[in-house]
């Protein structure tokens, strides 16, 4: 089981088989995050092969980490196939899968 912990609280959890590895980062399925701890921010960046990334800030108790996680609402055409191939799956849509900055949260 893969987990993300922030301020001593599990904020995302999923079986290892549901996690996608993309460029060395664990991407958690959208239904594995505890949405009450996440707030979408205005930050957007561009990945040349995945497309436009959106960001979440995470708040647990009185502690907030701005832009601690990112996701792709609409991955760039062709990127789903590459992610599937790299994860030994036939097909995968990684839309809204969430990755986390390793220096902002604990990932296990």
Secondary structure, DSSP 8 states (H G I E B T S, - for coil): -EEEEETTEEEEEE-GGG-EEETTEEEB-GGGB-GGGEEEEEEEEEETTTEEEEEEEEEETTEEEEEEEEE-SS--TTHHHHHHHHTT-S----TT-EEE-TTTSEE-
